[in-house]
Amino acid sequence: PTKVLNQQSLRRSSGSIWLVMGALFLIASLFSFGVVMAGGSGASMPLAITGGAIAIVVYGAMVLVRLVVGAGVKRLRLLAACLLTMALVSLVGVWVCAYIEAAAATATLSGAR
């Protein structure tokens, strides 16, 4: 049987694929935060900026792990943890930004301030 922990990308990889996928996810999350900032009312802008900054910092941590930690399972697990952290922060951040923008739009439409 194939276990999740027996995947090649978690056992024998150099870690480069994690950096590539992390960069792609970073671009996607920054684009999402940018759309929220450009198209929204501005109510969620501080959260969008913070979420984007955290995603950049976590990707920087991924690069640092790739350069500093020796090859092996420990490095690959740290890279995986960084990518999952970036995904969680970005997805929750975009969801909360969308919720804030929806609440602001609803308040504007109902005439409340």
Wavefront OBJ file of the C-alpha trace (Angstrom):
o trace
v 0.000 0.000 0.000
v 1.098 3.520 -0.765
v 1.279 5.799 2.245
v 1.176 9.567 2.003
v 4.567 9.802 3.720
v 6.170 7.453 1.164
v 5.804 9.892 -1.737
v 9.017 10.732 -3.563
v 8.419 14.458 -3.037
v 8.518 13.820 0.736
v 11.474 11.385 0.694
v 14.037 11.895 -2.071
v 13.304 15.242 -3.703
v 15.790 18.117 -3.669
v 13.015 20.504 -2.637
v 12.974 22.532 -5.832
v 9.444 21.419 -6.716
v 8.228 22.810 -3.385
v 9.740 26.188 -4.241
v 8.168 26.170 -7.702
v 4.739 25.254 -6.362
v 5.142 27.752 -3.526
v 5.957 30.516 -6.023
v 2.912 29.647 -8.118
v 0.701 29.655 -5.046
v 2.233 32.951 -3.917
v 1.414 34.535 -7.281
v -2.157 33.232 -7.084
v -2.664 34.486 -3.543
v -1.144 37.913 -4.267
v -3.405 38.192 -7.313
v -6.429 37.341 -5.155
v -5.485 39.899 -2.512
v -4.865 42.455 -5.278
v -8.308 41.876 -6.757
v -9.871 42.403 -3.332
v -7.915 45.635 -2.848
v -8.584 47.017 -6.325
v -12.219 46.061 -6.657
v -13.493 46.456 -3.141
v -14.661 49.295 -0.973
v -11.350 49.484 0.846
v -12.764 48.111 4.080
v -10.606 44.987 3.850
v -7.458 46.624 2.473
v -5.419 46.392 5.721
v -6.217 42.692 6.013
v -5.409 42.085 2.338
v -2.047 43.848 2.686
v -1.270 41.877 5.844
v -2.264 38.578 4.222
v -0.091 39.282 1.192
v 2.845 40.252 3.393
v 2.501 37.064 5.448
v 2.408 34.975 2.254
v 5.620 36.664 1.061
v 7.319 36.070 4.423
v 6.327 32.385 4.438
v 7.694 31.963 0.905
v 10.900 33.617 2.080
v 11.003 31.053 4.881
v 10.644 28.312 2.264
v 13.638 29.646 0.342
v 15.619 29.922 3.578
v 14.761 26.342 4.548
v 15.832 25.129 1.106
v 19.204 26.879 1.455
v 19.969 26.227 5.124
v 18.534 22.819 6.065
v 20.461 19.805 4.829
v 18.981 17.510 2.196
v 16.625 14.899 3.502
v 13.233 14.241 4.953
v 13.454 17.064 7.501
v 13.935 19.711 4.789
v 11.093 18.332 2.688
v 8.687 18.222 5.617
v 9.564 21.797 6.563
v 8.952 22.909 2.977
v 5.616 21.092 2.954
v 4.651 22.716 6.261
v 5.556 26.162 4.907
v 3.467 25.618 1.778
v 0.489 24.436 3.812
v 0.868 27.434 6.127
v 0.948 29.811 3.172
v -2.134 28.132 1.708
v -4.045 28.337 4.993
v -3.166 31.986 5.631
v -3.962 32.989 2.056
v -7.241 31.125 1.774
v -8.544 32.286 5.154
v -7.342 35.834 4.444
v -9.085 36.025 1.067
v -12.250 34.514 2.550
v -12.335 37.049 5.394
v -11.607 39.913 2.968
v -14.493 38.789 0.764
v -16.758 38.601 3.819
v -15.766 42.120 4.910
v -16.338 43.473 1.408
v -19.731 41.764 1.187
v -20.741 43.235 4.550
v -19.612 46.691 3.431
v -21.569 46.380 0.174
v -24.673 45.241 2.043
v -24.391 48.155 4.467
v -24.001 50.587 1.562
v -27.027 49.176 -0.255
v -29.212 49.296 2.843
v -28.191 52.883 3.568
v -26.596 52.065 6.928
v -23.315 53.589 7.949
l 1 2 3 4 5 6 7 8 9 10 11 12 13 14 15 16 17 18 19 20 21 22 23 24 25 26 27 28 29 30 31 32 33 34 35 36 37 38 39 40 41 42 43 44 45 46 47 48 49 50 51 52 53 54 55 56 57 58 59 60 61 62 63 64 65 66 67 68 69 70 71 72 73 74 75 76 77 78 79 80 81 82 83 84 85 86 87 88 89 90 91 92 93 94 95 96 97 98 99 100 101 102 103 104 105 106 107 108 109 110 111 112 113
